[in-house]
Amino acid sequence: MSNLPSVPKRKKNGFPGYTELWVRLESFLSMRSPATYSTYKGILNEWSRFLGAELGSDESAKQLTSATDLNAMAYIRWLGQQAGERPRLMRRNSGSARTTAPMKVNQAHKTKKVGLEHYQSNATIGKKLAALRRIYRMLISAGLVSTGNPFDSDKIKAPPKESGRKRPTEMVPFEKVKAIIEHSAGTSPKELHDSAILACLFGGALRRSEVAALRLADVRKSAAGTAYLYLRATKAGKDAQQALPAWAARTILRYMKERVQFGAGPSDFLFCSFRGKGGCTMTMNGISNAGIYKVFKSSCRKAGVVGFFTPHSARATAITKLLADGIPHRQVQEFSRHSSIQMVELYDKRRIGVDENVAKDLDFD
């Protein structure tokens, strides 16, 4: 980041007593999923550089273990002035999703974020504070920090994450899901590939990273004949089994036959990248998260479905559809693989929107 403080040169006389700190941190982070590991490592690196030292150095160890809540307060204030993702409402006629220079929106009279700023959102700042709070809890329990948790919620109040959201997840209207899937249907390898990805997103409520990590051997059937996907190292840091509806299973199996004919084996990636003229030549390389995003957005455009929809919208749509059909929250939690039923309830609330609000029946005649 451009506004980070300059990093001092590492001193020759280090602090050998702090070696355990890096071992503890690496052990703590390695218990997380690869995506969480990368996120936490980036947050920790930013915090260390804010304190004035490069992560991994002896000076950094000294700064991390002696930080106070005053440092945390200054960090929160600094985060609120850093450039973040461009608000979705302001992307229609722009190219990049990020901006290099924060844009002030009524800054002189602004008392809270309204979701139109180019600064980091409250949700992003809250995520960073929660990550650092967990890290310091571990360090305190290991006896490496004696000054207390600088990010203790009793001392530091995180900004309201539900206020001024720049990119809330939008659900795809139920009646438009079929149109998206049908417009991507076809017999060419690329069309079979894209249809199978949509089947995983809408039929299995998979995350992008989970779709990209699938191998051919991960498409399986139970003894009773139920088709399911074996998910490896999910966001929760463990393997999982995700059942599929019949229509999604048929779509994925059709595509698998094409992959096998192309020469792919059980250990090869299920979804691959395409190269060549028109991007229609199948390769043995696995598809990226960005590639899945492009497939989803392209499918929405073909179907004429307009809105701020992402692959995660498919997951939200699938979960909410089950809730709308009256499936108990506990069963939906098994489907969504959320850690708590409270997370499922966040999707349940989305069923009651402006269309179902009692305000429509308010009349004074």
PyMOL commands that set and color helices and strands:
alter all, ss='L'
color gray80, all
select helices_A, chain A and resi 16-30+34-50+58-66+69-79+88-90+122-141+174-183+189-204+208-212+216-218+246-262+277-279+289-302+311-324+329-336+341-351+354-356+358-361
alter helices_A, ss='H'
color red, helices_A
select strands_A, chain A and resi 219-221+227-231+240-243+272-275+281-286
alter strands_A, ss='S'
color yellow, strands_A
deselect
rebuild
show_as cartoon
